[in-house]
Amino acid sequence: MADQANTPETPKPVTHHELIEDRIETVRIRRSPKYSVFLVAGAALGIIVAMILTFSFTGTTDESPNTGMIYSQGQVFGFLALICIAGGVALAGAVALVFDRTVGRRTRDVEVDRETVHVVD
């Protein structure tokens, strides 16, 4: 009896039938720019412009007449970075849209082989 308990049961054979559909379709392909790459490049350009603007002009140690505070060069860079990054992202997004409109007009039709497999139990 102990021998019977240790012997594994033989699995039942499972039969699957596959139904395969094969057809040729025509699809339209168009190229499109990657917007994320353009937006990141615009942000990087904005940081570079903020650095150039911050360090190209010599600041003053006088108090600001509007706020009554003295701003360090790091604070000025932070303010300019906020403005320049937003402007760079907006400009790069506009360039990506222009590229999408000009390059997106060129489409071509391609024939593809589409195969669909359905497994029936």
C-alpha positions in Angstrom: 0.0 0.0 0.0 2.8 2.4 0.7 4.1 1.8 -2.8 0.8 2.8 -4.3 0.8 6.1 -2.4 4.2 7.2 -3.6 3.6 6.5 -7.3 2.6 9.6 -9.2 -0.5 9.5 -11.2 -0.1 9.5 -14.9 -1.3 12.8 -16.4 -4.2 12.7 -18.8 -3.3 13.7 -22.3 -4.5 17.2 -23.2 -5.3 17.9 -26.8 -5.4 21.4 -28.0 -6.5 22.4 -31.5 -5.2 25.6 -33.0 -7.2 27.6 -35.4 -4.8 29.8 -37.4 -6.0 32.8 -39.5 -3.6 34.2 -42.0 -4.3 37.3 -44.1 -2.5 40.0 -45.9 -3.4 43.6 -44.8 -2.3 47.0 -46.0 -1.3 49.4 -43.3 -0.2 53.0 -43.4 3.1 53.9 -41.7 4.2 57.4 -40.8 7.2 58.6 -38.8 6.7 60.7 -35.7 9.2 62.5 -33.5 9.8 61.4 -29.9 8.3 64.2 -27.9 10.1 63.3 -24.6 13.5 63.7 -26.3 12.6 67.1 -27.5 11.2 68.2 -24.1 14.3 67.0 -22.2 16.6 68.7 -24.7 14.6 71.9 -24.3 14.9 71.7 -20.5 18.7 71.1 -20.8 18.9 74.1 -23.2 17.0 76.2 -20.7 19.5 75.3 -17.9 22.4 76.2 -20.1 20.8 79.6 -21.0 20.2 80.2 -17.3 23.8 79.5 -16.5 25.0 81.8 -19.2 22.8 84.6 -18.1 23.7 84.2 -14.4 27.4 84.1 -14.8 27.9 86.5 -17.7 26.6 89.6 -15.9 28.3 90.8 -12.7 25.8 91.2 -10.0 25.6 93.9 -7.4 25.7 93.7 -3.6 23.1 96.4 -3.2 19.7 95.9 -1.8 16.9 95.4 -4.4 14.7 98.5 -4.5 11.6 96.4 -5.1 11.9 93.7 -2.4 14.6 95.2 -0.1 16.6 92.0 -0.2 20.1 91.0 -1.5 20.1 88.1 -3.9 23.0 85.8 -4.2 24.2 84.4 -7.5 22.7 81.0 -6.7 19.3 82.5 -6.1 19.5 84.4 -9.3 20.4 81.2 -11.1 17.4 79.5 -9.5 15.0 82.2 -10.7 16.4 82.2 -14.2 16.4 78.4 -14.3 12.7 78.3 -13.6 11.9 80.8 -16.4 14.4 79.4 -18.9 13.5 75.7 -18.4 9.8 76.5 -18.9 10.6 78.5 -22.0 13.0 75.8 -23.4 10.4 73.1 -22.9 7.7 75.2 -24.6 10.0 76.0 -27.5 11.2 72.4 -28.0 7.6 71.2 -27.8 6.7 73.7 -30.6 9.6 72.5 -32.7 8.5 68.8 -32.2 5.0 69.7 -33.3 6.4 71.4 -36.5 8.5 68.3 -37.2 5.4 66.1 -36.7 3.4 68.1 -39.1 6.0 68.2 -41.8 7.4 64.7 -41.5 4.0 63.2 -40.6 2.6 64.1 -44.0 4.9 61.6 -45.7 3.2 58.3 -45.2 3.5 55.1 -47.1 1.4 52.0 -47.5 3.0 48.6 -46.6 1.6 45.1 -46.9 1.9 43.0 -43.8 1.1 39.4 -43.0 -1.2 39.2 -40.0 -1.4 35.8 -38.3 -4.0 35.1 -35.6 -3.8 31.9 -33.5 -6.8 30.7 -31.5 -6.3 27.8 -29.1 -9.5 25.7 -28.8 -9.7 23.2 -25.9 
